[in-house]
């Protein structure tokens, strides 16, 4: 029994995007490591909060300054004055709101998990991890999925604005589809082993070619696989 036609198209899209973009994990804003060189879920949560409504460069600089001045650890952040956190991350934008969110997150991780989020997550059934993450302050579906994906805590495919836009233009989902529907559709179309790769590839494609305004359809290597291109040409 062969792969369904839609899945075949998804695989061709994956192959072509892979040939087009050089993806380096270190360029992804939510990938941060501890001093021991191990990935740290709490740090990823903080980095994700800082990345909201910010450029990658601004989020990176805010994270680095926070790490240097306060330390991206639950106890350091929980004990730090709110104004110190805000001052450190000001360069990333929305510093007052984000500083409150980060401090609340740190306090919750200490109160519920004694400051060791990774230890608790590793003890859970993968099906429970997403629910636990989403029970934390300011952690929504996308942030939870980012942590799950980047730390291999299970299989999940986060959907950002670029991925949402491209998925709808490719007609993987309807234009009215919400986050969970887009996520479920992509996870059905791609193999679990490719979730991280297609996530990063679609983001890169959305930034460079399939832009929100004036998409570069004439310069798109998957244009023949995309219904949006045909509609644009007809217009």
DAGISUL-V25854 format. One record per residue. RES is the residue in one letter. PHI is phi in whole degrees, -180 to 180 (* if undefined). Layout:
res/phi
RES/PHI
RES/PHI
//
This chain:
res/phi
X/*
X/-80
X/-74
X/-53
X/-54
X/-65
X/-67
X/-64
X/-64
X/-62
X/-68
X/-66
X/-62
X/-60
X/-63
X/-69
X/-65
X/-62
X/-74
X/-92
X/-116
X/-93
X/-100
X/-116
X/-60
X/-68
X/-83
X/-85
X/-60
X/-89
X/-95
X/-130
X/-120
X/-81
X/-64
X/-84
X/85
X/-102
X/-66
X/-125
X/-64
X/-64
X/-63
X/-65
X/-62
X/-63
X/-62
X/-69
X/-60
X/-67
X/-79
X/-66
X/50
X/-139
X/-75
X/-58
X/-62
X/-64
X/-67
X/-61
X/-66
X/-64
X/-62
X/-62
X/-67
X/-64
X/-66
X/-73
X/-88
X/-121
X/103
X/-91
X/-135
X/-53
X/-71
X/-63
X/-74
X/-66
X/-90
X/-76
X/-61
X/-57
X/-67
X/-70
X/-65
X/-61
X/-65
X/-68
X/-103
X/-55
X/-63
X/-88
X/90
X/50
X/-65
X/-68
X/-64
X/-69
X/-65
X/-65
X/-62
X/-67
X/-67
X/-62
X/-62
X/-61
X/-63
X/-66
X/-64
X/-70
X/-65
X/-92
X/-126
X/56
X/83
X/-119
X/-67
X/-62
X/-62
X/-69
X/-62
X/-68
X/-90
X/-94
X/-67
X/-51
X/-67
X/-94
X/-61
X/-61
X/-63
X/-66
X/-61
X/-73
X/-84
X/-83
X/-59
X/63
X/-108
X/-98
X/-57
X/-64
X/-63
X/-61
X/-67
X/-63
X/-62
X/-60
X/-68
X/-73
X/-111
X/53
X/-90
X/161
X/-118
X/-153
X/-123
X/-65
X/-120
X/-101
X/-64
X/-66
X/-66
X/-61
X/-63
X/-68
X/-61
X/-77
X/-69
X/-80
X/62
X/-69
X/-141
X/-77
X/-64
X/-93
X/-61
X/-96
X/-50
X/-64
X/-70
X/-65
X/-59
X/-63
X/-64
X/-65
X/-68
X/-78
X/-82
X/-114
X/-74
X/-55
X/-64
X/-104
X/-56
X/-65
X/-66
X/-68
X/-59
X/-69
X/-66
X/-67
X/-64
X/-61
X/-67
X/-68
X/-76
X/-101
X/-128
X/-86
X/-76
X/-62
X/-109
X/53
X/-62
X/-89
X/-60
X/-69
X/-115
X/-102
X/-79
X/-117
X/-60
X/-73
X/-106
X/-117
X/-62
X/-63
X/-62
X/-63
X/-66
X/-64
X/-66
X/-68
X/-72
//
